[in-house]
């Protein structure tokens, strides 16, 4: 079976979708599929390489418009390939248009990662193509029932949508590294943790405001376009000594930070945060989570009152209240953390995700 995955970026670019895509395609390749990933390069040059059994084509990038890399060579490459299945990772309008106009696959599968939220003005122009894309798809994958029901676009195609939750490699996070204690000693405790790209929809400004009322330390792991603005905000709020921006940390060191923290926080403010894979990683380390209710998969992963607490978005007081409740009750933290770990191990392994995706491929090709 030949499968072509189309998205904008791939490893070593790091991010929720990029990490998911890498884990998925490498797993599919190990199961004997002939897998190609087509993304854009960070330069103007087109390159092809093999990574862990996966052919990765990085089409030369011309420019980037509204977070969408544009490539003149990408449509030509789409036209030249004849996979059994084209698996599109939405949203990436340029790749989706290329497939609509020139794709030659037998079947089309779309993973609908998130709604388009910030670029609403541009969405008006793209919307006719989006409806056409969803209508053409043989199957649409979404990560949770919450997201399926809450999305204006997805809900209209519920009859051909399948829920396949994201999965993670549990072995990476299973046992606490000894070096985790060194992080606690270096930064102090109790210790709160955020991990992710520093983008507008992560809602870190609300967490920083909440930190004014919390006696704890906060580690912010990741980089992104909002980094400077949020650094300045932390300084303005007098939090420079209690909030540390670490930047990106090496992939192999990330589990240390999860194990070092007392509570993981995902204060996302917009529906662009459709799931929150970082929640799974924290939960796999036995940590309770505080997240926000967006009508997406964030509260599907983190169950309020069971694996952590869920609060309204854009509400610093609610965030502070939830964090204080957990900080003041070590027994509750431990209990929720244990239930979080059990939930991830049962529902969110990468093996389960890969097997479900492969079964969907086989079903689509048989019809």
Order of alpha helices (4+ residues) and beta strands (2+ residues): beta-alpha-beta-beta-beta-beta-beta-alpha-beta-alpha-beta-alpha-beta-alpha-beta-alpha-beta-alpha-beta-alpha-beta-alpha-beta-alpha-beta-alpha-beta-alpha-alpha-alpha
